[in-house]
């Protein structure tokens, strides 16, 4: 099989700048141009603003620690970490929060909006069983599920990123029977090298924690689709399998047509574990992910913050409501 | 490691004077009263009668201290001679006396005296309008007779303006010239004499006095007025007085508050007795909105116009949050009102803004009567005042019948984690909302329109506004406490202790500024810095400035940074104002620009007609005048502490560089570095993304800047910035810029590079020798 022959170079790391097939000068120029464009495009202001707001929020939820010189001076006066000042029993332990008002909404507007939303959701859960047929109710549930679905994806991304940061070395242990799949994936990853930089050694899908395996799988599927569409487009509305008698080998390479679509195997394969996970209600999936992030990385999905220790001091709790 | 005191590069000199502790206490103005006996000619009684002879002739002769009654006191008040000066009383005095006797507190004079005589600490509760601020101190004078003890009665106020205006009023009531028997003392201005027996002062001033006289020995009674406002200084004073009361059983203390939360004061002062006097107020009907408002400003304007169109005669008070919002609202209301008049035949309407930075003359306009009806039988005119929360407590405007309360005010917040102190629009407290509503019932029954739902009032508003101590950077407070002799800051008994991290940050800052050593003890520099009524960073900059040969300039700059905004930028002439500002702009930054302004202001050309000159150049005459005054006061302290005043010759090319270096000596903790990508900056250590405030004159090409202020809005801004060099940071503040304490990142990389560069340069220099 062709796949078997290519086996060797398919095990290259995905970030390797050397493509498995040499790119032509035309391809290279196109790629460089694309990359330069991406680089030169400044971050939109909105993004920069969220960046600085996020940095501010992160700093605001990080308490000064015992390495602070002021702490050491206080310790000499008998202060112990976690205690309060003065003699009254109800003294503050935490500084007052900083809330920047961003609009001219009147008092109670925000909580009114939140309340309405919560009521909708709660009323939902109760009523949905009683009145299955109620179209509007169902719509609402769907809306809420959609929102949570989005959060699940967000949590998956975080989990994947954090896992990548933690255990890059582990990629070495691979099993030989999965080579083919890897080969197929390796191929795909060339195209998405930019996206997958954090994961220098590609791992087979099944070795990825089921919690966020869906995300990767989805990415792969999307990539496959994109490639197919790209190929279609490149070949001027012909099917990728169409052989143009006028094209010789060089033409094919120039048009990138020699990388034919061979990504199916892994994606086509059954994955009962993932299916079982996906079958769970969205709330349960989200909860699992949030718990995983807390237990493994001390990361609170709702605070959007990675704490330094397991105590996660400052985090109001495990649910989204706790963070309201 | 700290090379600050004696730099090796020879460009600085050591400070001349090294010790302030051995200063002659007699030269200290705060202690002047202790040495009065040594200089009898200066005690003010030299004009004819001594304190002794006066005692005999005065109506007060038969009073025995702490055993007087209201009958006795009233007899003395009735004249014909002034019981305190012996002079004949004026007609005006008797006129005022009549109204004074009508004030609610007057009814309870005996009750007050009895409680005052019986206990050392007393909590007095009186609503606004009860007359407590003007009358209680006078009640006390007649019973305490401080002048026979060579002591005084002090009455503190949270605001300078209040201290001045109340003193003025009480001087009138007592028929004495302001500054003699009755005086006031505020930061940078002392209007008292050796005759003074009743002194109104800001709470901050009393605190400063306590720094040099821990037991406040010159006072026989101390009144803390408006204690419910819980300013930083009042809170510290309460903690202090609690201790002083034990050391000085003869000292009487009265805590005065407007109704709310009085029990808290009682509890704090070991269950001190409480006396309450009802205010004179009319009922106020309160209205809530059925739904939360989408835009509180728009809702406020709508409500004001609706009141004007439908409600009977009576003036309107609208609370908004800041100058810009208020000016904008005033314009819109005027426009809409004109339309109402044309189309719906509404009465005429006058709209006045009111906020702290408004010039006093314009502030006075709010007291003008409402406009008359346009025709004889036309609908009555109405006055609308759009104000910040200064109209909530400190200013009383008669004629207000309608209050519109959107529920927001600008409040100071401080967070030690990102070290930002900023004014933010925040929801008010229930207590504030009640105060605001109360303003509608001063003259007759009124109405208060709250632009939020009743549920929101109950659930969303906190009970009391957080005291200032929880919302402030405590660096200067810690320095003051240290100077007050309070060493155990951790266990100091405050009414509402701040979060531990706030103290932590303050101690850390003072340690980096070398005002406290690692043990938390005041250093020489710290002691010196506490002599200045300034933030520690400013004080340290000023004290270090002789080392940089520019103490004259830094003195001016410090004064300029201590006063409100210099540049005026009216909405109607923004462009012109900016052009004028450009005349003074210095390419290296705003501090130097401010200095240019000041120098131009002091030049003969401007001094010919300074008011006109300021007006022409879009500068605040008031702010510059104030800066001049502050400069003078600071200069006196510098001279007293023997800090040399000097300048680098203007022609010297290091003239501005020296000033910028001196800036670093105080503000090295407020530095930002430009982000690699261009427009944004990152603050050093805290790593917050910030933008240069649009008002800056600084171009985008400065990699390192010091800033005076971190302003928090939807974006983070740094305001008043000046370019500096990284070498200076490393050189002037080596402890803070110890690279081992930096997190990995752009700032650290850049500083490391600078260190290497400096080392190379050093090596080359060494090789040449």
Interface residues (C-beta under 8 A of the other chain):
Chain A: X42 X43 X48 X49 X51 X52 X55 X56 X59 X60 X61 X62 X63 X64 X68 X69 X70 X71 X72 X73 X74 X76 X77 X78 X79 X83 X84 X85 X86 X87 X88 X91 X92 X93 X94 X95 X96 X97 X98 X99 X100 X101 X102 X103 X104 X105 X106 X107 X108 X109 X111 X112
Chain B: X289 X291 X292 X293 X294 X295 X296 X297 X298 X299 X406 X407 X408 X413 X414 X415 X416 X417 X418 X420 X422 X424 X425 X426 X427 X451 X452 X453 X455 X456 X457 X459 X460 X461 X466 X470 X471 X487 X488 X489 X490 X491 X492 X493 X494 X495 X496 X497 X498 X499 X500 X501 X502 X503 X504 X505 X506 X507 X508 X509 X511 X512 X516 X518 X519 X520 X677 X680 X686 X687 X688 X689 X690 X712 X713 X714 X715 X716
